[in-house]
Amino acid sequence: MTVFRIKEAADLFGVSDDTVRRWADSGRITTTTDASGRAVVDGAELARFAAQAARDATQPHLGEVAAASARNRFTGLVTRVVKDTVMAQVEIQSGPHRVVSLMSREAADELGLEPGVLAVAAVKATNVSVEIPRAR
């Protein structure tokens, strides 16, 4: 069973240790104690919470969508837009994740993309690499 200490869980979500403790105190996540008596979160519990938090974060901002083929949606704030005459590079900060999109300048202009705008990056990739970090 994979478990994460409170600090590790906080780092994964880009929040403070205190925020994770508040989530536990309010019952949003379930913690147990490890052999050293430290509070830990089971990896499966953390995954459940992450999936629910992602659904909650995107629901109010999407409006009505009949269907979509992209399954990975990152709601966040536009932090940077670089435009030339033809293309635009748009950066979105979604929690601890930075998502970069290249699009036509026309599309960026039509969407009104500029720093501070709330946006959803919908990602559909045919090639996704998965890595396992070294043991902690």
N, C-alpha and C positions, 0 to 999 in steps of 0.2 A: 504494500500500500504506500503510495507517494503522499507525503504530507508537506505542508509549507508552514514555516513560522510566520507569525503576524507580519514581521518586517518584510519577508519575502513576498507575501500576498500583497502587501501595500505597494511594493516595487512593481509587481506585475500590473497593478491597476493604475499606477501613477498617482497614488494618494498617500496620505500620512498613515503611520501606524495607528494613530488615534482614530482615524476614520474607520479602519478595519475593526478596531475594538468596538466602536459604536455600532457598526453593522452586526457584530456578534451580540452585543448587549441588547439590541433591538430585535434579534431573532432572524435577521436577514440572511446570516450565514451561521452555520453550526461549527463550533470549535470543540476540540478535545485537548487533552494534555499529553505531552510526550513523556518519555522515561525520566527526563530531567525536570518535569513539572512545568514546562513552558506551554503556552497556548499554541496550538497548531490547527490548521485547516486541512482536511482531507482533500486531495487533488480532485477527486470526482465532485465533491461539494463545491469547490472553487470553480470548476468548469460549469456546473449547473448555474451558479450565481452569475458568472460572466455572461453566459448565454441569455439569462433573464435580463440582466442589466443592459445588454445590447438591444434586446427587443424593446425594453422600456424606453431606451434613449431614442430609438428611431420612430416609434409609434406616433408621438405627437407632431412630428415635423414632416412626415411624408405626405399627408393628405390621402386622397383616394388613389390607390394603385390597383388596377384590375389584375395584372399578372406581371411577373418579371423573371427573366432568366438568371440574373445575377443574384447570388445568394449572400455575398459578402458586402455588407453595407456599413460604412464608417461615417457616423454623424460627427461633425466637428466644425471648427472655425477656419475660414481661409486666413492664412498667415502671410502669404506672399503671392504676388502675381507678377510674372515677368513676361512682357509682350514685345514681339517684333512686328514686322509688317504682315506676317502670315500666321505665325504660331504663338501660343501662349503656354507658359509653364505655371501651373497652379499648385500651391502647397496647402494642404489641409492638416491641421493638428486635431486628431481624434483621440482624446485621452493621452496615453503615452505614445501613440502611433502617429508618425508623419506619413501622409499619403501624398504622392506627387503625381499629377496628371498632365499630360501633354495633349493639347487640343488646338483647334484653329482659333486664331484671334477673334474671328467673327463669333464663334460659340461663346468664348469668354466674355465678349462684349454684350451679347444677347442675354447671358445669364447675370450680368451685372456683377461679375466676380471681382472682389477687391478685399483687402484685409479687413477682417471683422464680420464678414458675411457668413451666416450659418449655411452649411452645405452638407450634402450627403455624397460620399464617394462610393459608387456601386462598382464592385470589382468582379470581373469574370475572367478567370485565367485558365488557360489550357495547361500551363506548366507552373506548378507550385512546388518549390523545394521545401522539405521538412527536415529540420535538424534537431538533434537531441544534444543539449549541453552536457558538458562533463559533470560528473557527480559534484554536488555542492560540498 
